Amino acid sequence: MYCPECGKQNPEDGDFCQQCGTKIDKQNISTENIHTKHETTTDYLTSNTSPYPYVISISKLIVLSTVTLGLYDIYWFYKQWKSLKAERDLKVTPLARAFFSILTSYYLFREVSKAIKSIDKTRGLEAGTLATAYFILVLLYKLPEPYWWLSTLSVLPLIPIQNTINEYWRKKYHDKIVPSKFGTWNWVWTIIGGVFILLALYGSFGTDTTVKTTSSNTQNGSAFKTIDTSKNAQKSDYNQEEIASSVVNIFCPSTVKNEETSGGSGTIMTEEGIILTNSHIIPQDKNNLHVDEEGCIVVLPDPKTGQPKDIYLAHPIVIPGLSDKYDLAYVSIYAAYYDESDKKYAGEYPRKFPTFDDTARCTNENLKLGESVRIFGYPAISGGYSLTVTDGLVSSFPGDGLIVTSAKISHGNSGGLAVDKNGCMIGVPSLVSSDENESLGVIYSMNLVNKFSEEVSTYLNKK
């Protein structure tokens, strides 16, 4: 007994088709007619709506894939899987395979290669090579501006596949094949996609980043810098609250009587609570740390207000020789602080800590003289307990990996975070250079931070 809907054979005593689920009316069905209608694969293919199989020109493939930024590829994979499933009786789900085409492209390319070999043993495709190329090209959309458009090249590996598909269907079914023409909706999407791409390319290549600064003198003579971003400024993923949540206040009580102890700042670099800071904020001499078993107190801020929020305990990690050389060190959070007066913990531990991560928005950053700088930290001049943000400019590059800035830096800022106008880390605020009239801040650049990290890795690998 054959199903009137899909033509598949079913047991004589069945009420529903085992393939498509259609209810079978045994009284009105003509088994012979249905069997005749779907007897051959060729009849099944040509009985469906045109175009089926999906035979298209290479120019149509290139245009539609490009103007839709690769979204058309999903439809293309769906149509090809649907055609091959019917013709070769494949046990696949075309829609699912199409949505995950970046992972399943190899299997489609392999089926196309098998198909052409079935009628011409001298022909074939390098399915693995083409699938690898397609996978890599699709991932190019993750490139930063202005290189994202390179992902449209993902259509290139599909060209030899479409050529082979077209040849296969024409050799097998000749004049029964109805090619898919460039229809009205294709033109609509081409125009919409073309306009979108032109606007996107204009945004990537045709704009300039303009930063204007103005200064106003306050009663104490300080200059505050205001960033005025014009309409044509480059888009930035700068998120101040996200950055602020990773900059912490650090206080390490000294075990040496009468030794002066000052607080500092730090930036959380890992979700486990590893914090980068200056070495000089940790009480120590050349041979020993002057810190007890509890170590240091680390305070996380409310990113909206900068007020103290959660409190933790952390062990200082000073690398012999290297921390003195670079004035950099780490502290590692190991527990929440227990407030004896309130009889409760002032934080949650273990947990994932908010980290500073600018890798998604910052590549090949080259800081220039006069560019904007923003400093995050806990300077004593503002009380030392609230996160404070100050702005300025890159004033000079004196050498040795140092950056001098007009942004306000004072005691307590040491070990904090310095970022550029896009929120990209440019270094660690560490020193104050001043005379009787004015002061400038000194930042240890990312060159120094990266060299320190590399030497720490080498040191740890040797242990």
C-alpha positions as CSV (number, residue, x, y, z in Angstrom):
1,M,0.0,0.0,0.0
2,Y,1.4,3.4,-1.1
3,C,0.9,6.8,0.6
4,P,-1.1,9.2,-1.5
5,E,1.1,12.1,-0.2
6,C,4.7,11.0,-0.5
7,G,4.3,7.8,-2.5
8,K,6.3,5.6,0.0
9,Q,5.3,2.0,0.5
10,N,3.6,1.1,3.8
11,P,2.2,-2.2,5.4
12,E,-1.3,-3.1,4.2
13,D,-2.7,-3.0,7.7
14,G,-1.4,0.5,8.5
15,D,-3.6,3.6,9.0
16,F,-0.9,6.2,8.8
17,C,2.1,6.6,6.5
18,Q,5.3,5.6,8.3
19,Q,7.3,8.2,6.3
20,C,5.3,11.4,6.4
21,G,2.5,10.6,8.9
22,T,-0.4,11.2,6.5
23,K,-3.7,9.3,7.3
24,I,-4.3,6.7,4.6
25,D,-7.9,6.3,3.3
26,K,-7.9,2.6,2.2
27,Q,-11.3,2.8,0.5
28,N,-10.5,5.7,-1.9
29,I,-6.8,5.1,-2.5
30,S,-5.7,3.6,-5.8
31,T,-2.5,1.8,-5.0
32,E,-1.6,1.3,-8.6
33,N,-2.0,4.9,-9.6
34,I,0.1,6.2,-6.6
35,H,2.8,3.6,-7.2
36,T,3.0,4.6,-10.9
37,K,3.2,8.3,-10.1
38,H,6.2,7.9,-7.8
39,E,7.7,4.8,-9.3
40,T,11.0,6.4,-10.3
41,T,13.2,9.1,-8.7
42,T,13.1,11.1,-11.9
43,D,9.3,11.3,-11.8
44,Y,9.5,12.3,-8.1
45,L,12.0,15.1,-8.8
46,T,10.2,16.6,-11.8
47,S,6.8,16.4,-10.0
48,N,7.9,18.9,-7.4
49,T,7.8,22.6,-7.9
50,S,10.5,24.2,-10.1
51,P,13.4,24.6,-9.6
52,Y,14.0,21.1,-8.3
53,P,16.8,19.9,-8.4
54,Y,18.4,23.2,-7.6
55,V,20.4,24.1,-10.7
56,I,21.5,27.8,-10.8
57,S,24.1,29.9,-12.5
58,I,27.4,30.7,-10.9
59,S,26.7,34.4,-11.2
60,K,23.5,34.0,-9.3
61,L,25.3,32.1,-6.6
62,I,28.0,34.7,-6.2
63,V,25.6,37.7,-6.2
64,L,23.1,36.3,-3.7
65,S,25.7,35.0,-1.4
66,T,27.7,38.3,-1.4
67,V,24.8,40.7,-1.0
68,T,23.3,38.7,1.9
69,L,26.7,38.4,3.6
70,G,26.5,34.7,3.4
71,L,22.9,34.2,4.7
72,Y,21.9,32.9,1.3
73,D,24.3,30.0,1.8
74,I,21.9,28.5,4.3
75,Y,19.1,28.4,1.7
76,W,21.6,27.1,-0.9
77,F,22.7,24.2,1.4
78,Y,19.0,23.4,2.2
79,K,18.1,23.1,-1.5
80,Q,21.1,21.0,-2.4
81,W,20.5,18.6,0.6
82,K,16.8,18.4,-0.4
83,S,17.6,17.5,-4.0
84,L,20.3,14.9,-3.1
85,K,18.1,13.4,-0.4
86,A,15.3,12.6,-2.8
87,E,17.6,11.5,-5.6
88,R,20.0,9.4,-3.6
89,D,17.6,8.4,-0.8
90,L,19.8,9.9,1.9
91,K,18.8,9.6,5.6
92,V,19.3,13.3,6.4
93,T,17.3,16.3,7.6
94,P,18.0,19.1,5.0
95,L,17.0,22.0,7.2
96,A,19.2,20.9,10.1
97,R,22.1,20.3,7.9
98,A,21.7,23.7,6.3
99,F,21.6,25.6,9.6
100,F,24.8,23.9,10.7
101,S,26.4,24.2,7.2
102,I,29.7,25.4,8.6
103,L,30.1,22.0,10.3
104,T,28.3,19.8,7.8
105,S,29.6,21.2,4.5
106,Y,32.1,18.4,4.1
107,Y,29.3,15.8,4.0
108,L,27.4,17.7,1.3
109,F,30.6,18.2,-0.8
110,R,31.3,14.4,-0.4
111,E,27.8,13.5,-1.6
112,V,28.3,15.7,-4.6
113,S,31.6,14.1,-5.4
114,K,30.0,10.6,-5.1
115,A,27.2,11.7,-7.4
116,I,29.4,12.9,-10.2
117,K,31.6,9.8,-9.9
118,S,28.6,7.6,-10.3
119,I,28.3,8.8,-13.9
120,D,31.9,9.7,-14.6
121,K,34.5,7.9,-12.7
122,T,37.2,10.3,-13.8
123,R,35.5,13.2,-12.0
124,G,35.5,14.0,-8.3
125,L,36.0,16.8,-5.8
126,E,38.5,17.5,-3.0
127,A,35.6,17.6,-0.5
128,G,37.9,17.9,2.6
129,T,39.9,20.8,1.1
130,L,36.8,22.7,0.0
131,A,35.1,22.2,3.3
132,T,38.1,23.4,5.2
133,A,38.3,26.5,3.0
134,Y,34.6,27.2,3.5
135,F,35.0,26.8,7.3
136,I,37.9,29.3,7.5
137,L,36.3,31.9,5.2
138,V,33.0,31.9,7.1
139,L,34.9,32.6,10.4
140,L,36.4,35.7,8.9
141,Y,33.3,37.7,9.9
142,K,35.0,37.8,13.4
143,L,37.7,40.1,12.0
144,P,37.6,43.6,13.3
145,E,36.6,46.5,11.1
146,P,37.4,47.2,8.3
147,Y,38.2,43.6,7.4
148,W,34.9,41.8,8.2
149,W,33.8,41.9,4.5
150,L,36.4,39.2,3.8
151,S,33.8,36.7,5.1
152,T,31.8,37.2,1.9
153,L,34.6,35.2,0.2
154,S,33.0,32.1,1.7
155,V,31.2,31.7,-1.6
156,L,34.4,30.8,-3.4
157,P,34.5,27.1,-2.3
158,L,30.8,26.8,-3.3
159,I,31.6,27.7,-6.9
160,P,33.2,24.3,-7.9
161,I,30.5,22.5,-6.0
162,Q,27.7,24.3,-7.9
163,N,29.5,23.7,-11.2
164,T,29.7,19.9,-10.4
165,I,26.0,19.9,-9.3
166,N,24.9,21.5,-12.5
167,E,26.9,19.1,-14.6
168,Y,25.6,16.1,-12.7
169,W,21.9,16.9,-13.0
170,R,22.1,17.9,-16.7
171,K,24.0,14.7,-17.5
172,K,21.5,12.5,-15.7
173,Y,18.1,14.2,-16.5
174,H,19.0,16.4,-19.5
175,D,16.0,18.5,-20.7
176,K,14.0,17.6,-17.6
177,I,16.0,20.0,-15.5
178,V,14.5,23.5,-15.0
179,P,17.3,26.0,-14.0
180,S,16.4,28.5,-11.2
181,K,16.2,32.0,-12.8
182,F,17.1,35.3,-11.2
183,G,13.6,36.3,-10.1
184,T,11.9,39.4,-8.7
185,W,12.7,38.6,-5.0
186,N,16.3,37.9,-6.0
187,W,16.5,41.4,-7.4
188,V,14.9,42.9,-4.2
189,W,17.4,41.2,-1.9
190,T,20.2,42.1,-4.2
191,I,19.3,45.8,-4.0
192,I,18.7,45.8,-0.2
193,G,21.9,43.8,0.4
194,G,23.9,46.0,-1.9
195,V,22.8,49.2,-0.2
196,F,23.6,47.7,3.2
197,I,27.1,46.7,2.1
198,L,27.9,50.1,0.7
199,L,26.8,51.8,3.9
200,A,28.8,49.3,6.0
201,L,31.9,49.8,3.9
202,Y,31.5,53.6,4.1
203,G,31.3,53.3,7.9
204,S,34.5,51.2,7.9
205,F,36.6,53.0,5.4
206,G,35.1,56.4,4.9
207,T,35.1,57.9,8.4
208,D,37.7,59.6,10.5
209,T,38.1,59.6,14.2
210,T,38.2,63.1,15.6
211,V,38.9,63.8,19.2
212,K,38.7,67.4,20.4
213,T,39.9,68.4,23.8
214,T,39.1,71.5,25.8
215,S,40.5,72.6,29.1
216,S,39.1,74.7,31.8
217,N,41.0,76.0,34.9
218,T,39.6,75.2,38.2
219,Q,40.2,77.1,41.5
220,N,43.3,75.0,42.2
221,G,44.7,75.4,38.8
222,S,44.1,71.9,37.5
223,A,43.1,71.2,33.9
224,F,40.2,68.8,33.2
225,K,40.0,67.3,29.7
226,T,36.7,66.8,28.0
227,I,36.4,64.3,25.1
228,D,34.2,65.6,22.3
229,T,33.5,62.8,19.8
230,S,32.2,64.0,16.5
231,K,29.6,62.3,14.3
232,N,32.3,60.6,12.2
233,A,34.1,59.1,15.2
234,Q,34.9,55.4,14.9
235,K,32.4,53.2,16.7
236,S,33.8,51.8,20.0
237,D,32.6,49.0,22.2
238,Y,33.8,50.9,25.2
239,N,31.7,49.9,28.3
240,Q,32.8,51.8,31.3
241,E,30.8,49.8,33.8
242,E,32.3,46.6,32.5
243,I,35.8,48.1,32.9
244,A,35.1,49.6,36.3
245,S,33.9,46.3,37.7
246,S,37.4,44.8,37.2
247,V,39.4,47.5,38.9
248,V,39.8,46.8,42.7
249,N,41.1,48.5,45.8
250,I,44.0,46.6,47.5
251,F,45.3,47.1,51.1
252,C,48.1,44.9,52.5
253,P,48.6,45.4,56.3
254,S,52.3,45.2,57.2
255,T,53.6,42.9,59.9
256,V,56.5,45.2,60.7
257,K,55.8,47.7,63.5
258,N,55.8,51.3,62.4
259,E,56.2,50.4,58.7
260,E,54.2,52.7,56.6
261,T,51.5,50.9,54.7
262,S,49.6,52.5,51.8
263,G,46.8,51.1,49.7
264,G,46.8,50.7,46.0
265,S,44.8,49.5,43.0
266,G,44.7,46.5,40.8
267,T,43.0,44.9,37.7
268,I,41.4,41.5,37.8
269,M,42.9,39.5,34.9
270,T,41.3,36.1,35.3
271,E,37.9,34.8,36.5
272,E,39.6,32.9,39.3
273,G,40.7,36.2,40.8
274,I,44.3,36.8,39.8
275,I,44.9,40.6,40.0
276,L,47.7,42.6,38.3
277,T,49.2,45.4,40.4
278,N,52.4,47.2,41.3
279,S,54.9,45.4,43.5
280,H,55.6,48.5,45.6
281,I,52.1,48.5,47.2
282,I,53.0,45.2,48.9
283,P,55.0,45.6,52.2
284,Q,58.4,43.8,51.7
285,D,62.1,44.1,51.7
286,K,64.7,42.4,49.4
287,N,64.2,39.0,51.0
288,N,60.8,38.8,52.6
289,L,57.2,39.9,52.4
290,H,55.9,41.7,55.4
291,V,52.4,40.3,55.2
292,D,50.7,37.8,57.5
293,E,48.8,34.6,56.6
294,E,45.6,36.5,55.8
295,G,47.5,38.5,53.2
296,C,45.8,41.5,51.6
297,I,42.3,42.9,51.5
298,V,40.7,43.3,48.1
299,V,37.6,45.5,47.6
300,L,35.4,45.2,44.5
301,P,33.4,48.3,43.5
302,D,29.8,48.9,42.5
303,P,30.6,49.6,38.8
304,K,27.8,52.2,38.6
305,T,28.8,54.3,41.7
306,G,32.4,53.2,42.4
307,Q,31.5,52.7,46.1
308,P,32.9,49.6,47.9
309,K,30.7,46.5,47.4
310,D,32.4,43.1,48.1
311,I,35.4,42.4,50.2
312,Y,37.9,39.5,49.7
313,L,41.2,38.1,51.1
314,A,44.1,37.6,48.7
315,H,47.6,36.3,48.9
316,P,50.3,38.5,47.3
317,I,52.4,36.8,44.6
318,V,55.8,38.6,44.2
319,I,58.1,37.0,41.7
320,P,61.8,37.0,42.9
321,G,63.9,39.4,40.8
322,L,61.2,40.1,38.2
323,S,58.8,42.1,40.5
324,D,61.7,44.3,41.5
325,K,62.8,44.7,37.9
326,Y,59.3,45.7,36.6
327,D,57.6,46.9,39.8
328,L,54.8,44.5,39.0
329,A,53.2,41.7,41.0
330,Y,50.0,39.7,41.4
331,V,47.6,39.1,44.2
332,S,45.3,36.0,44.2
333,I,41.9,36.0,45.8
334,Y,41.4,32.9,48.0
335,A,38.4,33.7,50.3
336,A,35.6,36.1,51.1
337,Y,36.2,38.5,54.0
338,Y,34.3,37.7,57.1
339,D,32.9,40.8,58.9
340,E,33.0,40.1,62.6
341,S,30.7,43.0,63.5
342,D,28.0,41.9,61.1
343,K,28.7,38.2,61.5
344,K,28.6,37.5,57.8
345,Y,30.8,37.3,54.8
346,A,31.3,40.4,52.7
347,G,31.4,38.5,49.4
348,E,30.7,35.3,47.7
349,Y,33.4,32.7,47.3
350,P,34.1,30.7,45.2
351,R,32.8,32.7,42.2
352,K,33.7,33.9,38.7
353,F,35.2,37.4,39.1
354,P,34.6,40.2,36.6
355,T,37.7,40.4,34.5
356,F,39.2,43.1,32.2
357,D,39.2,41.7,28.7
358,D,39.7,44.0,25.7
359,T,40.7,41.3,23.1
360,A,37.4,41.6,21.2
361,R,37.6,45.3,20.5
362,C,41.4,46.1,20.6
363,T,43.9,44.9,18.0
364,N,47.1,46.5,16.8
365,E,46.6,49.5,19.1
366,N,49.3,52.1,18.5
367,L,49.2,54.9,21.1
368,K,50.1,58.3,19.8
369,L,51.2,61.6,21.4
370,G,48.1,63.7,22.3
371,E,45.6,60.8,22.5
372,S,43.1,60.6,25.3
373,V,43.9,58.5,28.4
374,R,41.5,57.4,31.2
375,I,42.8,56.3,34.6
376,F,40.9,54.0,36.9
377,G,42.0,53.6,40.5
378,Y,41.7,54.5,44.2
379,P,43.8,57.6,44.8
380,A,44.2,58.9,48.4
381,I,43.3,62.4,47.2
382,S,39.7,61.2,46.7
383,G,39.5,59.3,50.0
384,G,41.2,56.1,48.8
385,Y,38.0,54.0,49.1
386,S,35.9,54.9,46.1
387,L,36.8,54.1,42.5
388,T,37.9,57.3,40.8
389,V,38.2,58.0,37.1
390,T,40.4,60.8,35.7
391,D,41.0,61.9,32.1
392,G,44.0,63.3,30.3
393,L,46.2,63.1,27.3
394,V,49.4,61.2,26.4
395,S,51.9,63.9,27.3
396,S,55.2,62.2,26.3
397,F,57.1,59.0,25.7
398,P,60.3,59.4,27.8
399,G,61.6,55.9,26.9
400,D,62.1,52.7,28.8
401,G,58.5,51.7,28.2
402,L,57.1,54.6,30.1
403,I,54.1,56.9,29.2
404,V,53.7,60.3,30.8
405,T,50.1,61.6,31.0
406,S,48.3,64.7,32.1
407,A,45.6,62.5,33.7
408,K,45.6,62.9,37.5
409,I,47.5,60.1,39.2
410,S,48.3,60.2,42.9
411,H,49.2,57.7,45.7
412,G,46.6,54.9,45.7
413,N,46.3,54.9,41.9
414,S,49.4,52.7,41.7
415,G,48.7,49.3,40.2
416,G,45.4,50.4,38.6
417,L,44.3,50.6,35.0
418,A,45.0,53.0,32.2
419,V,42.9,52.8,29.0
420,D,42.7,54.7,25.7
421,K,39.6,56.3,24.2
422,N,38.3,52.9,23.0
423,G,38.8,51.3,26.4
424,C,41.9,49.4,25.4
425,M,44.4,48.8,28.1
426,I,47.6,50.9,27.6
427,G,49.3,50.1,30.9
428,V,49.5,50.3,34.7
429,P,49.5,53.8,36.4
430,S,52.5,53.6,38.8
431,L,54.3,56.9,39.5
432,V,53.8,60.6,39.9
433,S,56.3,63.1,38.4
434,S,55.9,66.5,39.9
435,D,57.5,69.8,40.7
436,E,56.4,72.7,42.9
437,N,53.8,73.8,40.4
438,E,52.4,70.8,38.6
439,S,52.4,67.0,38.4
440,L,52.2,64.4,35.7
441,G,51.4,60.7,35.9
442,V,53.6,57.9,34.8
443,I,52.2,54.7,33.2
444,Y,54.1,51.5,32.8
445,S,53.2,50.6,29.2
446,M,51.8,47.3,27.9
447,N,55.3,46.6,26.5
448,L,56.6,46.4,30.0
449,V,53.5,44.4,31.2
450,N,53.8,41.9,28.4
451,K,57.6,41.5,29.0
452,F,56.9,40.9,32.7
453,S,54.2,38.3,31.9
454,E,56.5,36.5,29.5
455,E,59.4,36.3,32.0
456,V,57.0,35.1,34.7
457,S,55.9,32.3,32.4
458,T,59.5,31.4,31.7
459,Y,60.2,31.5,35.5
460,L,57.3,29.3,36.4
461,N,58.1,26.7,33.6
462,K,61.6,26.3,35.0
463,K,60.3,25.5,38.5
